[in-house]
Amino acid sequence: MAIVKKIKLPDGNTHTVGTYEELIDWGPNDTYQQGNVSPIGMSLSDEHSANRLAFLNPLAVMHEYSSDGGTTWIVDTNMTDSQKIALCTSGASVPIGRPVGTNIDATTNSVSRITLTCQDGTNNYLYTNPKKMLIKVNVAIALELIIETRTGTNYLNNGAWSRYGGENKTYTISGWPGWNDIPLILGTLGGGTTQTSNNWQLRLTIRVTAIHPNYPKIYHLNSLRIYGANAWQVNNNYALTGHIYSFDLYQNVTFPSKVTATEFSGTSTRAKQDESGNNIKATYASSLTIDNDGAFTLKNKNDGTLSSGTIPVPKKTICPIYTVENYASSTATCNYTYTELKNAYDNGYNINPLLKVNVTDTIYSGSCVIEYSNNSFIITIFSIIYGDNDNTEMIVEYDILHMNSTIAFSRHRRDSVQKLLSTTTETTSSGYTHSSGWGMYNTTSAISTTTYPTIKKYGNVVMLSGVFSNNSQIAAGTNPVIGTIASAYRPSTPFRIVIHGSGQSIAIAKFETNGTITIERYGTTASTTAIPAIAWIPIQATWII
């Protein structure tokens, strides 16, 4: 039987209505809510029927429990962030009067408190004006619920709580499991840091008042929901609109996290990008393999078809390198077109630099190498120039996007190649100068100042060999300079080597970048000694210039 009551509507008439839905009718056109939303209006609107607690920041949620009727309270550190979010969004199991994760029978002294701190003086986790609260429990007997609020001022000063509904108001809740519908009408819950008159906190105290003798004695709080007319501050789309996704005016839909489905259907049945934003068609559709000769195989992952071919591998020409001593600067322009360069590159042959390279000197002979890198053709021209007998390398880069312009380039001597391949042997004073009193070992009683060590240069590598000697004795501890190497053969960095002396003597030969050779620490393994006259001092050393 329906419960009925008499109400007076704005038309002035008194009507008898019941709780049956068919007795609810649309109001007259002059009945409306100004600055507010009616219960039916909230139920019809996605936005207004959204659970404002959904995915609430777990920092705003605290569970405390007491096993002595509320005399002593312990913060539940067992309750994880995920369980706090689940309590406000989907569902969790929070035992009454016990920490999460335990299965201890409840008693009439078992009490739990859930505190929602929507503003903590720094962070605004939620700001709404509640109209309805739903609370789900799993119990074999009814529980007692007390609802309290605390303003920002009292929160900051650790002040008193206000009991919702009156000083002694309690609610009886039950369910096995089941929901309870609580009219929670608050002007504010949360707000800005300066809105200290707002309710910043909501606290729910759930107490076990009796134990059912015939059913399990482990009682749980499962879920909380709060519905507010406004969502001034929420941290997710679900709490704002009632659905997890967002969309734009063109019906493009965005989900905040991963989407899992057993099947997708419609005109677009495949995803276009992976989770990193890579285009799947470009990244995953095909596989490409290439061997060292340029042969490739392309496999299409959509249909498995294979394509094959050969990528042109550019070939290089080795040109002769000439030994030169002089070089002069000049400039040149290369007038090859993009098509000519491309054809030469694709076919792997060399172009003749005499045809379309103009330089200030006349090119006697030469060859050219074409390479391709970073969207540019690189042309290297090796040539011999009349007038200075110069071995020249000329380089120009042609940018594919700017092939209409002629690009000037400078020629320069290819020193590194020239030094590596040229060979010189020197046995005269042009390669080495003796210091006074020093020369080459001749006999046991004389030295030669007109003969010299052999110096050979292989590119930028120099080898010196010879047996040196002195006219007269040199005192112990003296470090004599025995001679100087010509500038063309001097080492690029100083170095020392260990050498032999007369008899069982040893010493150190020090080579400097200025060409000097110095004898150091002449003597035995025990001490330094004088260098005897007509000493026998063989030296063989190799270095890089």
BELVEN-V268800 format. One record per helix or strand of 3 or more residues. SS is the DSSP state (H for helix, E for strand). FROM is the first residue (numbers start at 1). LEN is the number of residues. If there is no record, write none. Layout:
BEGIN
ss:SS from:FROM len:LEN
ss:SS from:FROM len:LEN
END
This chain:
BEGIN
ss:E from:4 len:5
ss:E from:14 len:5
ss:H from:21 len:3
ss:H from:39 len:6
ss:H from:58 len:3
ss:E from:61 len:6
ss:H from:81 len:9
ss:E from:111 len:7
ss:E from:127 len:12
ss:E from:143 len:9
ss:H from:152 len:5
ss:E from:171 len:3
ss:E from:176 len:7
ss:E from:199 len:10
ss:E from:220 len:14
ss:H from:237 len:5
ss:H from:280 len:5
ss:E from:286 len:5
ss:E from:295 len:6
ss:E from:306 len:5
ss:E from:331 len:4
ss:H from:338 len:10
ss:H from:353 len:4
ss:E from:357 len:3
ss:E from:363 len:11
ss:E from:376 len:10
ss:E from:390 len:10
ss:H from:400 len:3
ss:E from:408 len:6
ss:H from:415 len:7
ss:E from:423 len:4
ss:E from:432 len:3
ss:E from:438 len:6
ss:E from:446 len:3
ss:E from:454 len:5
ss:E from:461 len:10
ss:E from:481 len:5
ss:H from:487 len:3
ss:E from:495 len:6
ss:E from:506 len:6
ss:E from:516 len:8
ss:E from:537 len:8
END
